[in-house]
Amino acid sequence: MIPACTLADLPRGEAHRLDVEPPISVFHTEDGEIFAIDDTCTHQDASLADGWLEGCEVECPLHSSKFDLRTGAVDAPPARRPVRTHEVLIADGMIYVQPSTEAPNLPPCVAARLTARSA
């Protein structure tokens, strides 16, 4: 598990980006729920942590695709593929993220960049 931040450091309605490969964002909804998803929009290289959080959805700041934080499903185009969701654990006031073992749905430009780095 990756320590993300303390619960006290993540106000409701805000997001915290983890600089891992690929990046993960942790969201604290207005209702007090905590979710973690891949940070990169599946349509184009944009940080979802920079997007707009409404309920259990985040809207991409680049082209307005929306993703369900609970399932990763796309709720509005132009994105067509979901983002991965990750398990979240809160212990002793710290938020931890267990990254998914599934392959990420990254846009081609990001996937190519990550492949080049690992080669």
C-alpha positions as CSV (number, residue, x, y, z in Angstrom):
1,M,0.0,0.0,0.0
2,I,1.1,3.5,-0.8
3,P,0.7,6.2,1.8
4,A,-1.1,9.1,0.0
5,C,-1.7,11.8,2.6
6,T,-3.5,12.3,5.9
7,L,-7.2,12.6,5.9
8,A,-6.9,16.0,7.6
9,D,-4.7,17.3,4.6
10,L,-7.4,16.4,2.0
11,P,-10.4,18.6,2.4
12,R,-13.8,17.5,1.1
13,G,-14.2,18.4,-2.5
14,E,-10.5,18.2,-3.2
15,A,-8.0,15.8,-4.8
16,H,-4.4,14.7,-4.1
17,R,-2.2,13.4,-6.9
18,L,0.3,10.7,-6.2
19,D,3.4,10.9,-8.4
20,V,3.7,7.2,-9.3
21,E,3.8,5.6,-12.8
22,P,1.1,6.0,-14.0
23,P,-0.1,8.8,-11.6
24,I,-3.0,8.1,-9.2
25,S,-5.4,10.6,-7.8
26,V,-7.2,10.4,-4.4
27,F,-10.5,12.2,-4.2
28,H,-12.5,13.3,-1.1
29,T,-16.1,13.9,-2.0
30,E,-18.4,16.4,-0.3
31,D,-20.2,13.4,1.3
32,G,-16.9,12.4,2.9
33,E,-16.1,9.3,0.8
34,I,-12.6,8.7,-0.4
35,F,-11.8,7.2,-3.8
36,A,-8.6,6.6,-5.9
37,I,-8.5,6.3,-9.7
38,D,-5.8,6.7,-12.3
39,D,-5.1,10.4,-12.7
40,T,-4.7,10.5,-16.5
41,C,-7.8,10.9,-18.6
42,T,-8.2,8.0,-21.0
43,H,-8.9,10.4,-23.9
44,Q,-5.9,12.6,-23.8
45,D,-3.0,13.5,-21.4
46,A,-4.8,15.5,-18.7
47,S,-4.7,15.3,-14.9
48,L,-8.1,14.4,-13.4
49,A,-6.9,15.8,-10.1
50,D,-7.1,19.2,-11.9
51,G,-10.7,18.5,-12.9
52,W,-14.0,19.3,-11.2
53,L,-15.5,17.0,-8.6
54,E,-19.2,16.8,-8.3
55,G,-20.8,14.0,-6.3
56,C,-19.0,10.8,-7.2
57,E,-17.9,12.1,-10.6
58,V,-14.8,13.9,-11.8
59,E,-14.8,16.0,-15.0
60,C,-11.6,16.2,-17.0
61,P,-10.4,19.7,-17.3
62,L,-9.3,19.3,-21.0
63,H,-12.4,18.1,-22.9
64,S,-15.0,17.5,-20.2
65,S,-15.1,13.7,-20.1
66,K,-16.6,12.5,-16.8
67,F,-15.6,9.5,-14.8
68,D,-17.4,7.7,-12.0
69,L,-15.1,7.5,-9.0
70,R,-16.8,4.3,-7.8
71,T,-16.4,2.3,-10.9
72,G,-14.0,4.3,-13.2
73,A,-16.7,4.2,-15.9
74,V,-16.9,7.0,-18.5
75,D,-20.1,9.1,-18.0
76,A,-19.5,11.6,-20.8
77,P,-17.4,11.6,-24.0
78,P,-15.0,12.1,-25.7
79,A,-13.3,9.5,-23.5
80,R,-14.5,6.0,-24.3
81,R,-12.5,3.8,-22.0
82,P,-12.8,3.7,-18.2
83,V,-10.0,4.7,-15.7
84,R,-8.8,2.1,-13.2
85,T,-10.0,2.3,-9.7
86,H,-7.8,1.5,-6.7
87,E,-8.5,0.2,-3.2
88,V,-8.4,2.8,-0.5
89,L,-7.7,2.2,3.2
90,I,-7.8,4.7,6.0
91,A,-5.8,3.8,9.1
92,D,-4.8,6.1,12.0
93,G,-5.8,9.2,10.0
94,M,-3.6,8.2,7.0
95,I,-5.0,7.5,3.5
96,Y,-3.4,4.5,1.8
97,V,-3.8,3.3,-1.8
98,Q,-3.4,-0.2,-3.1
99,P,-2.7,0.1,-6.8
100,S,-4.8,-2.1,-9.1
101,T,-3.0,-4.9,-10.9
102,E,-5.1,-4.4,-14.0
103,A,-3.4,-2.7,-17.0
104,P,-4.2,1.0,-17.2
105,N,-6.3,2.6,-20.0
106,L,-3.9,5.3,-20.9
107,P,-4.1,7.6,-24.0
108,P,-1.7,6.6,-26.8
109,C,0.7,9.5,-26.2
110,V,1.1,8.6,-22.5
111,A,1.4,4.8,-23.1
112,A,4.1,5.4,-25.7
113,R,6.0,7.6,-23.3
114,L,5.9,5.1,-20.5
115,T,6.9,2.3,-22.8
116,A,9.9,4.3,-24.0
117,R,11.0,4.9,-20.4
118,S,10.9,1.2,-19.5
119,A,12.8,0.1,-22.6
